[in-house]
Amino acid sequence: MFEALWDNRDYVAAVVLFCIGLYVIIAKDNLIKKLLGLNIMETAVFAFIVTVGVVDGGEPPILGPGATPPYASPLPHALVLTGIVVAVSTTALALSLIIRIHRQCGTIEADELREME
Amino acid sequence: MKKAATAALLIVTAIPMLIGVAALPRHGDPQAPVHTGVSARYLEGGAAEGGTPNIVANILLNYRGLDTAGEVIVIFTALVAGLAALLTAPPLFTRARRMPPAARAASAPPVSPVVGFVVRLLAPFIALFAIYIIVHGHASPGGGFQGGAILGGLFVVLTIVLGEERALTLMPRAAAPWMQAAAVIAFVAVGVIGAALTGYFLGFPVETMHLAAKLMMIALEAGIGLGGAAIFATLFLEMETA
């Protein structure tokens, strides 16, 4: 078990990063900090998926003169590129909504917003 | 109490993930499913079928082109929704109400002359780098989204240094909606051209008309880059004025 974890320590790093993001979302009341936590979680997932594509002694999957196999798997790269764009979109929308909340309620602290209800 | 509950929740979340991670194939194992499945097929046939050496760009624009079209629509929708949230809100609590750009520029803190000089000096090179990343993305690391992000960042920096009015000359009011929708427009246009040439929406005539396929790919990348940059720039400007 621990040997397998050590072999896959890159994945363990992604798990740790994910938990840090989750902690920020739960523990912080400021909405922007919560959004940053969400971004950390997204980064953890992207790092994990990209890392999965690594191969021993691999090269970037860009064929052409001078390129020799083995190549890193291109599929995770393409999926993560899509994921990053969606993450940017959610971040932009969430920031707009936070600005709107600030305008209408005067605060972006979750506990103060709860008291207002 | 709350801290203990948070810690417990984190541990309960982490343990199943760690168990799952330990059971995955060894990191870098060439026999892992991620290397033997469809990826191996993409690497084997991709350069000939897709017509580009960069297999990642190939998957994005050719094999999974419809996915990328959906993605472009997602980011455009995020822009529309963000603007809807920002522009319709009554400014109840904000002290700084919407000021005309000139008044805001006058009230903004001054930019350090060093920063201003360096940004002015580097701006053409940053723009050149972004354009290279966009139009050469099918053959080297890069692509429309990456180059678009660089262009958008350049716009943000120029807005801070030169002021909003001068930066806006890069994105005139009349052209702004077209630039924001450039990625969607490029996908529809290239998709229809592909349908006319190959019979499939977003089909690329790689074997029959290699040059046309390459130009279609560059047009897609350019549309994605321009559209992405315009969307970043618009969101930045609207959030800055909010």
Contacts between the chains, C-beta under 8 A, distances in Angstrom:
chain1	res1	chain2	res2	distance
A	1	B	22	5.7
A	4	B	22	4.1
A	4	B	23	7.2
A	5	B	18	6.6
A	5	B	21	7.0
A	5	B	22	4.9
A	7	B	26	5.0
A	7	B	27	6.2
A	8	B	21	5.4
A	8	B	22	6.4
A	8	B	24	5.9
A	8	B	26	6.9
A	8	B	27	5.1
A	9	B	27	7.6
A	10	B	27	5.3
A	11	B	21	4.2
A	11	B	24	6.4
A	11	B	27	6.8
A	12	B	18	6.7
A	12	B	21	6.0
A	14	B	21	7.9
A	15	B	14	6.1
A	15	B	17	4.7
A	15	B	18	5.9
A	15	B	21	5.9
A	16	B	14	7.9
A	18	B	17	7.1
A	19	B	10	5.2
A	19	B	13	6.4
A	19	B	14	5.2
A	22	B	9	7.9
A	22	B	10	6.3
A	22	B	13	6.2
A	23	B	6	6.6
A	23	B	10	5.9
A	26	B	6	5.2
A	26	B	9	6.9
A	27	B	3	7.9
A	27	B	6	5.7
A	51	B	27	7.1
A	52	B	24	7.9
A	52	B	32	7.7
A	52	B	34	5.4
A	53	B	34	6.0
A	53	B	39	7.8
A	54	B	27	6.5
A	54	B	28	5.1
A	55	B	28	5.7
A	55	B	29	7.7
A	55	B	30	5.3
A	55	B	32	8.0
A	55	B	35	5.8
A	56	B	28	4.3
A	56	B	29	7.5
A	56	B	30	6.2
A	58	B	28	7.6
A	60	B	141	6.7
A	61	B	43	6.3
A	61	B	54	7.6
A	61	B	55	4.2
A	61	B	56	6.1
A	62	B	53	5.6
A	62	B	54	4.9
A	62	B	55	7.0
A	62	B	56	7.9
A	62	B	139	7.8
A	62	B	140	6.6
A	62	B	141	6.8
A	63	B	43	7.7
A	63	B	46	7.4
A	63	B	47	4.6
A	63	B	53	4.6
A	63	B	55	6.6
A	64	B	53	4.2
A	64	B	139	7.5
A	67	B	53	8.0
A	69	B	43	7.7
A	70	B	30	5.9
A	70	B	35	7.6
A	71	B	43	5.5
A	71	B	55	7.5
A	73	B	34	4.8
A	73	B	35	5.3
A	73	B	39	4.2
A	74	B	39	6.2
A	74	B	42	5.8
A	74	B	43	6.8
A	74	B	46	7.6
A	74	B	55	4.1
A	74	B	56	4.8
A	74	B	58	7.7
A	74	B	59	5.8
A	75	B	34	7.0
A	75	B	38	6.4
A	75	B	39	4.7
A	75	B	42	6.7
A	75	B	59	6.6
A	76	B	34	6.7
A	77	B	56	4.5
A	78	B	56	5.3
A	78	B	59	4.0
A	78	B	60	5.1
A	78	B	64	6.5
A	81	B	56	7.2
A	81	B	60	6.4
A	81	B	143	7.5
A	81	B	145	6.3
A	82	B	60	7.6
A	82	B	67	6.2
A	82	B	68	7.0
A	82	B	71	5.1
A	84	B	145	7.5
A	85	B	71	5.2
A	85	B	74	7.1
A	85	B	75	5.6
A	85	B	145	5.8
A	85	B	228	8.0
A	86	B	71	6.6
A	86	B	74	5.7
A	86	B	75	7.8
A	88	B	75	6.9
A	88	B	78	7.8
A	89	B	74	5.3
A	89	B	75	4.7
A	89	B	77	7.5
A	89	B	78	3.5
A	90	B	78	7.1
A	92	B	78	5.2
A	92	B	79	7.3
A	92	B	82	5.3
A	92	B	235	5.0
A	93	B	78	4.8
A	93	B	81	5.3
A	93	B	82	5.2
A	93	B	85	7.5
A	95	B	82	7.6
A	95	B	235	7.9
A	95	B	239	6.3
A	96	B	81	7.3
A	96	B	82	3.7
A	96	B	83	7.6
A	96	B	85	4.3
A	96	B	86	5.1
A	96	B	235	7.5
A	96	B	238	7.7
A	96	B	239	7.0
A	97	B	85	5.4
A	99	B	85	7.5
A	99	B	86	6.1
A	99	B	89	7.7
A	99	B	239	6.2
A	99	B	242	4.7
A	100	B	85	4.6
A	100	B	86	6.6
A	100	B	89	4.6
A	102	B	93	6.9
A	102	B	94	7.5
A	103	B	89	4.7
A	103	B	90	7.2
A	103	B	91	5.8
A	103	B	92	6.0
A	103	B	93	5.9
A	103	B	94	5.6
A	103	B	242	7.3
A	104	B	89	6.3
A	104	B	90	7.3
A	104	B	92	6.0
A	104	B	93	7.3
A	105	B	93	7.2
A	106	B	92	7.4
A	106	B	93	3.8
